[in-house]
Amino acid sequence: MKNFERILQQQQLFFNENKTKPISFRKSQLIQLKKVLKENINDLNKAIYEDFRKSEFETYATELSMIFHEIDMALKNLDSWSKKIRVKTDLANFPAVSYLYPEPLGTVLVIGAWNYPYQLSILPAVMALAAGNNVVIKPSELAANTSKVMAKIINSSFDPAVLFVAEGGIEETTFLLNQKFDLIFYTGSSNVGKIVMKAASQNLTPVVLELGGKSPCFVMEDAQIEMAAQRITWSKFLNGGQTCVAPDYILVKKEVREKLVEAIKKQITQQLGHDPSASEAYVNIINERHFDRLISLVDSNKIIFGGENDRNKKYLAPTLLFPSSFSDKVMEDEIFGPLLPIIEFDNLEEVIQMVKSKPRPLALYVFTNSKKYSKKILLEISFGGGAINDTIMHLTNAHLPFGGVGNSGMGNYHGKFGFDTFTHYKSILHKTTLFEPPIKYPPYKSWKLKLIKLLMG
């Protein structure tokens, strides 16, 4: 703990000496980060395989590529993002100029999640560094090997006064949360998010919370069923279902339910083989505790596909549950695993009201060719982000902000939105000294009041 305290003091001193603010310094840190990650890519692949049995392909596609893309985007745009922004000046302040002056917040704590340990720990740190902050990364201890390799690679390559990886469990995280940071960025569950927010409030530290929730996937009767099944299957069982924006459950129009179910069964076999446990595209459940939690959610009477499991191997097969309902245990909280409840419906209005009665989800998906259906669903249900006729791919577009709303989170990042999250925009009014209008000064006159009303409404 003393080591963490000392490093935090170093970071605060380094920041107060304005060493992180030059654009050239920020770029050098981003270039160094990309360099060391690429140089150690074999170690990164080995560590994540030991934690999840995740393939090299999936590690690059869902983790490292997104980090590299954000670094490249920041390097390309950092000069323009960091410029002061000229804004209009009202008549009451004429003659003057007004602008927004972007500045880094200071020392930032990034608490990563275990399900995408590289992406969700390092990607926020990329934008924090780009904005000119110092960063402490606290990876999840549940993915022990990836946490260890991140600490080894980063701590041996960076001045800890700029970027440092702090390893540990609940005790270490609690200690860090009780320190005075200038922003805490947390990715994880809603329950822990409440703990983070409560701890941050003691120091009036602002927070960004990237949480989760039960993300619905609507499939309407006019959807292209085969393509819907292909995209739903891939996204739901990617990373063993341990993806915060995965479709949590399906809401399918009754007349196409049977066709959709058969198409999803076919896609599971096509994508993952007859034995998904042997597929390099199917990862393990993170630990026994989460495995037991998932098994407890399964109603064996509703398994229509899958259900095979092996606790020793932390393996749970892609499993379809039907007929499911909103009252099922599996529908109480975010599943975060390879269980897919399927709820059929007749009345769209009724099912929209059911979704709205629950906490606001992180994502929502609609498969339809009807503008009427998509407009109604998108207009009436509040959620973080989503897609029409696709799933999860919206988060790969750095021109779209990624984040939740309500119980699914607060704040967002990716691309310029990430830079803005770690930046404070100072409001500056630059007034002329050539003359000073007398209107605001006593003695007050009726003509001055009339002029104020004219100028300010």
C-alpha positions in Angstrom: 0.0 0.0 0.0 2.9 2.3 0.8 4.2 1.8 -2.7 0.8 2.8 -4.2 0.7 5.9 -2.0 4.2 6.9 -3.0 3.5 6.4 -6.7 0.3 8.5 -6.4 2.3 11.3 -4.8 4.9 11.1 -7.6 2.1 11.3 -10.2 0.5 14.3 -8.6 3.9 16.1 -8.4 4.7 15.2 -12.0 1.4 16.6 -13.1 1.7 19.8 -11.1 5.0 20.5 -12.7 3.1 20.5 -16.1 5.2 17.8 -17.5 2.3 15.9 -19.0 0.7 18.8 -20.8 3.0 19.3 -23.9 1.4 17.5 -26.9 4.8 16.1 -27.9 5.1 14.4 -24.5 1.6 12.9 -24.8 2.3 11.5 -28.3 5.6 10.0 -27.1 3.8 8.1 -24.4 1.2 6.8 -26.8 3.9 5.7 -29.3 5.8 3.9 -26.5 2.6 2.2 -25.3 1.8 0.8 -28.8 5.5 -0.2 -29.2 5.7 -2.2 -26.0 2.4 -3.9 -26.5 3.4 -5.1 -30.0 6.8 -6.2 -28.8 5.2 -8.3 -26.1 2.3 -9.6 -28.0 3.3 -13.2 -27.6 3.3 -12.8 -23.8 -0.1 -11.1 -23.9 -1.5 -13.9 -26.0 -0.1 -16.6 -23.7 -1.5 -14.9 -20.5 -5.0 -14.4 -21.8 -5.0 -18.0 -23.1 -4.1 -19.2 -19.6 -7.0 -17.1 -18.1 -9.7 -17.9 -20.7 -8.4 -20.2 -23.4 -8.9 -17.2 -25.7 -7.4 -17.6 -29.2 -4.8 -15.3 -30.7 -7.3 -14.3 -33.4 -10.0 -13.3 -30.8 -7.5 -11.6 -28.6 -6.3 -9.4 -31.4 -9.8 -8.8 -32.9 -11.6 -8.0 -29.7 -8.8 -6.5 -27.5 -5.5 -5.4 -29.0 -6.8 -4.1 -32.3 -9.2 -1.7 -30.6 -6.3 -0.4 -28.4 -4.1 0.2 -31.4 -6.9 1.9 -33.3 -7.5 4.3 -30.5 -3.8 5.1 -30.2 -3.6 5.8 -33.9 -6.7 7.9 -33.8 -5.4 9.9 -30.9 -2.0 10.5 -32.6 -3.7 11.6 -35.7 -6.1 14.0 -34.1 -4.4 15.2 -30.9 -3.2 18.5 -32.3 -6.7 19.5 -33.3 -8.4 18.1 -30.2 -6.1 20.0 -27.9 -6.6 23.5 -29.5 -8.7 26.1 -27.8 -12.2 26.3 -29.2 -13.5 29.8 -30.2 -17.2 30.3 -29.3 -19.6 33.2 -29.7 -19.6 36.1 -27.4 -22.9 37.7 -26.3 -23.7 41.4 -26.7 -23.5 42.0 -22.9 -19.7 41.3 -23.1 -19.0 43.2 -26.4 -16.2 43.8 -27.3 -14.5 40.5 -26.3 -13.7 37.0 -27.5 -14.7 33.8 -25.8 -13.2 30.3 -26.0 -12.9 26.9 -24.4 -9.5 25.9 -23.2 -9.0 22.1 -22.9 -6.8 20.9 -20.0 -6.1 17.5 -18.5 -7.9 16.6 -15.2 -4.9 15.4 -13.4 -4.3 11.9 -11.9 -6.7 9.3 -13.1 -7.6 5.8 -11.7 -8.7 3.3 -14.3 -10.3 0.1 -12.8 -10.5 -2.5 -15.5 -12.8 -5.5 -15.9 -11.8 -9.2 -16.2 -13.9 -10.1 -19.3 -11.8 -8.1 -21.8 -8.8 -7.5 -19.6 -6.6 -5.7 -22.1 -9.2 -3.6 -23.8 -11.1 -2.5 -20.8 -8.0 -1.6 -18.8 -5.7 -0.1 -21.4 -8.1 1.6 -23.8 -9.4 4.1 -21.3 -5.8 4.8 -20.2 -5.0 5.6 -23.9 -7.5 8.4 -23.9 -6.4 9.6 -20.5 -2.8 9.8 -21.6 -3.9 11.6 -24.8 -5.7 14.2 -22.8 -2.5 14.8 -20.7 -3.3 12.9 -17.5 -1.2 10.6 -15.3 -2.8 7.1 -15.0 -2.9 4.3 -12.5 -4.4 1.2 -14.0 -5.9 -1.4 -11.6 -6.7 -4.5 -13.6 -9.1 -7.2 -12.4 -7.5 -9.8 -10.2 -9.9 -12.4 -11.5 -7.9 -12.6 -14.7 -4.7 -13.1 -12.8 -2.3 -13.9 -15.7 -3.4 -10.9 -17.8 -3.1 -8.6 -14.8 0.4 -9.9 -14.1 1.6 -9.5 -17.7 0.2 -5.9 -18.0 2.0 -4.9 -14.8 5.2 -6.5 -16.0 5.2 -4.9 -19.5 3.9 -1.4 -18.5 5.8 -1.0 -15.2 9.1 -1.9 -16.9 8.5 0.5 -19.8 7.1 3.7 -18.2 8.0 6.1 -15.5 5.5 5.3 -12.7 4.9 9.0 -12.3 3.2 8.9 -15.7 1.6 5.4 -16.0 1.6 2.5 -13.5 -0.3 -0.8 -13.2 -1.3 -1.6 -9.6 -2.0 -5.2 -9.0 -4.1 -6.7 -6.2 -7.6 -7.6 -5.0 -10.3 -6.1 -2.9 -8.0 -4.7 -0.3 -5.8 -2.9 -2.8 -8.7 -1.6 -4.8 -10.3 -0.3 -1.6 -7.1 1.5 -0.7 -6.9 3.2 -4.1 -10.5 4.2 -4.0 -9.9 6.0 -0.8 -7.2 8.2 -2.3 -7.7 11.5 -3.9 -7.8 11.1 -7.7 -9.1 13.6 -10.2 -11.3 11.1 -11.9 -12.1 7.4 -11.4 -13.0 5.3 -14.4 -14.6 2.0 -13.5 -15.8 -0.9 -15.7 -17.7 -3.7 -14.1 -20.9 -4.6 -12.3 -23.6 -2.2 -11.1 -23.2 -3.4 -7.5 -19.5 -2.6 -7.4 -20.2 0.6 -9.3 -22.3 1.8 -6.4 -19.3 1.1 -4.1 -17.0 3.0 -6.4 -19.3 6.0 -6.5 -19.8 6.0 -2.8 -16.0 5.9 -2.1 -15.4 8.6 -4.7 -17.9 10.9 -3.1 -15.8 11.1 0.0 -13.2 13.1 -2.0 -15.7 14.7 -4.4 -14.0 12.7 -7.2 -15.9 12.5 -10.4 -16.6 9.1 -11.8 -17.2 7.4 -15.1 -19.1 4.1 -14.6 -19.2 1.6 -17.5 -21.6 -1.0 -16.1 -23.9 -3.6 -17.7 -27.5 -4.7 -17.7 -29.9 -7.0 -19.5 -29.6 -6.0 -23.2 -32.7 -7.1 -25.2 -32.6 -8.2 -28.8 -35.9 -7.8 -30.7 -36.5 -10.0 -33.7 -39.6 -8.9 -35.7 -41.5 -10.9 -38.2 -40.1 -9.1 -41.2 -36.4 -9.7 -40.1 -34.0 -11.5 -42.3 -33.9 -14.6 -40.0 -30.8 -16.4 -41.3 -28.7 -13.3 -41.0 -30.2 -12.3 -37.7 -29.4 -15.8 -36.3 -25.8 -15.6 -37.6 -25.1 -12.2 -36.0 -26.9 -13.0 -32.7 -25.1 -16.3 -32.3 -21.7 -14.8 -32.9 -22.2 -11.9 -30.5 -24.0 -13.8 -27.8 -21.4 -16.6 -27.5 -18.3 -14.5 -28.2 -16.0 -14.7 -25.2 -18.2 -17.4 -23.7 -21.1 -14.9 -23.4 -19.0 -12.8 -21.0 -19.5 -9.5 -22.9 -21.3 -6.6 -21.4 -23.0 -5.6 -24.6 -24.0 -9.2 -25.7 -27.7 -9.8 -26.4 -28.8 -10.9 -22.9 -32.2 -12.3 -24.2 -34.3 -12.5 -27.3 -37.7 -11.0 -27.8 -39.1 -12.6 -31.0 -42.4 -12.3 -32.7 -44.4 -15.5 -32.3 -44.8 -16.3 -35.9 -41.0 -16.5 -36.6 -39.9 -17.9 -33.3 -39.5 -21.5 -34.4 -37.7 -20.5 -37.6 -35.3 -18.2 -35.6 -34.6 -21.0 -33.0 -33.7 -23.5 -35.7 -31.5 -21.0 -37.4 -29.6 -20.2 -34.2 -29.1 -23.9 -33.5 -27.7 -24.3 -37.0 -25.4 -21.3 -36.5 -24.0 -22.6 -33.1 -23.0 -25.8 -34.8 -21.7 -24.0 -37.9 -19.6 -21.5 -35.9 -18.5 -23.5 -32.9 -18.8 -27.1 -34.1 -20.6 -30.1 -32.6 -18.4 -29.8 -29.5 -17.8 -26.2 -28.7 -15.4 -27.2 -25.9 -13.0 -28.2 -28.6 -13.4 -24.9 -30.6 -10.7 -22.2 -30.4 -13.5 -19.7 -30.8 -15.2 -20.7 -27.5 -13.6 -19.6 -24.2 -13.9 -20.8 -20.7 -16.0 -19.3 -17.9 -13.6 -17.1 -15.8 -13.8 -19.1 -12.6 -15.8 -21.7 -10.6 -17.8 -19.0 -8.7 -19.2 -17.6 -12.0 -19.7 -21.1 -13.3 -21.8 -22.1 -10.3 -23.8 -18.8 -10.6 -24.6 -19.6 -14.2 -25.6 -23.2 -13.5 -28.0 -21.9 -10.8 -29.8 -19.8 -13.4 -30.6 -22.8 -15.7 -34.1 -24.3 -15.6 -33.4 -27.7 -17.0 -37.0 -28.0 -18.2 -36.4 -25.1 -20.6 -33.2 -26.3 -22.2 -33.9 -26.7 -25.9 -30.3 -26.8 -27.0 -27.0 -27.2 -25.2 -26.7 -27.4 -21.4 -23.6 -29.6 -21.3 -21.1 -28.5 -18.7 -17.9 -29.4 -16.9 -17.1 -27.6 -13.7 -13.4 -28.8 -13.7 -12.9 -27.3 -17.1 -15.1 -24.3 -16.4 -17.0 -25.2 -19.5 -20.7 -24.4 -20.2 -22.1 -25.1 -23.7 -24.0 -22.5 -25.6 -27.5 -23.0 -24.2 -30.9 -21.9 -25.5 -33.8 -21.6 -23.0 -37.4 -21.7 -24.2 -40.1 -20.9 -23.3 -38.7 -18.1 -21.2 -40.5 -15.3 -19.4 -39.6 -12.1 -17.5 -40.4 -13.9 -14.3 -37.7 -16.6 -14.7 -34.6 -16.5 -12.4 -32.4 -16.1 -15.5 -34.2 -12.9 -16.3 -33.5 -11.2 -12.9 -30.0 -9.9 -13.6 -27.5 -9.7 -16.4 -26.5 -13.2 -17.4 -22.9 -12.6 -18.4 -22.5 -16.1 -19.8 -23.6 -18.5 -22.6 -27.3 -18.8 -21.7 -29.8 -17.3 -24.1 -33.4 -17.0 -22.9 -35.9 -16.7 -25.8 -39.2 -14.9 -25.1 -41.9 -14.9 -27.8 -44.5 -12.2 -28.0 -47.6 -11.1 -30.0 -48.0 -7.5 -28.9 -45.0 -5.2 -29.4 -46.5 -2.5 -27.2 -46.8 -4.8 -24.2 -43.3 -6.2 -24.5 -41.8 -2.6 -24.8 -43.6 -1.8 -21.6 -42.0 -4.8 -19.9 -38.5 -3.8 -21.0 -39.2 -0.2 -19.8 -40.2 -1.5 -16.4 -36.7 -2.9 -15.9 -33.4 -0.9 -15.4 -32.1 0.8 -18.5 -29.9 -1.6 -20.5 -26.4 -0.9 -21.8 -27.4 -2.1 -25.3 -30.4 -2.8 -27.4 -30.7 -4.5 -30.8 -33.5 -4.7 -33.3 -33.7 -7.0 -36.3 -36.3 -5.6 -38.7 -36.7 -4.0 -42.2 -39.5 -1.8 -40.9 -38.7 1.8 -40.2 -41.9 1.9 -38.2 -40.7 -0.9 -35.8 -37.2 0.4 -35.4 -38.3 4.0 -34.8 -40.9 3.0 -32.2 -38.4 0.8 -30.3 -35.5 3.2 -30.4 -37.8 6.2 -29.5 -39.6 4.5 -26.6 -36.8 2.6 -24.8 -33.8 4.3 -23.1 -30.5 2.5 -23.4 -26.8 3.2 -23.8 -26.2 2.3 -27.5 -27.1 -0.4 -30.0 -27.7 -1.4 -33.6 -30.4 -2.1 -36.1 -29.9 -5.5 -37.9 -26.6 -6.1 -36.0 -25.2 -6.7 -32.5 -22.3 -5.3 -30.5 -20.5 -3.8 -33.5 -21.5 -0.3 -32.6 -18.7 -0.2 -30.0 -16.1 -0.8 -32.7 -16.9 2.6 -34.2 -14.8 5.2 -32.4 -16.9 7.9 -33.8 -19.8 6.7 -31.6 -19.6 7.2 -27.8 -19.7 4.1 -25.8 -21.4 4.2 -22.4 -24.6 3.4 -20.5 -27.5 5.3 -19.0 -29.1 4.9 -15.5 -28.1 1.6 -14.0 -26.0 0.7 -17.0 -23.6 3.5 -16.3 -22.7 7.2 -16.6 -20.3 8.9 -18.9 -18.8 7.6 -22.2 -15.6 7.2 -24.1 -14.0 6.0 -27.4 -12.3 8.4 -29.9 -12.9 12.1 -29.3 -15.5 11.2 -26.7 -12.8 9.5 -24.7 -10.5 12.6 -25.0 -13.4 14.8 -23.7 -14.1 12.4 -20.8 -10.6 13.0 -19.4 -10.5 16.7 -20.2 -11.8 19.8 -18.5 -12.8 22.6 -20.8 -12.0 26.0 -19.1 -14.4 28.8 -20.1 -12.4 31.9 -20.9 -13.7 35.4 -21.7 -11.0 37.7 -23.0 -12.1 41.4 -22.7 -10.6 44.4 -24.4 -8.9 47.1 -22.3 -9.5 49.9 -24.9 -12.7 51.1 -23.2 -15.4 50.0 -20.7 -19.2 50.5 -21.2 -20.7 52.1 -18.1 -24.0 50.1 -18.1 -23.2 47.6 -15.3 -21.9 50.2 -12.8 -23.8 52.3 -10.3 -25.5 54.6 -10.1 -28.3 52.6 -11.7 -30.5 54.5 -14.2 -33.7 53.7 -15.9 -32.0 53.9 -19.3 -29.4 51.3 -18.1 -32.2 48.9 -17.1 -33.9 49.3 -20.5 -30.6 48.6 -22.3 -29.9 45.5 -20.1 -33.4 44.2 -21.0 -32.7 44.8 -24.7 -29.3 43.1 -24.6 -30.1 40.2 -22.3 -33.8 39.6 -22.8 
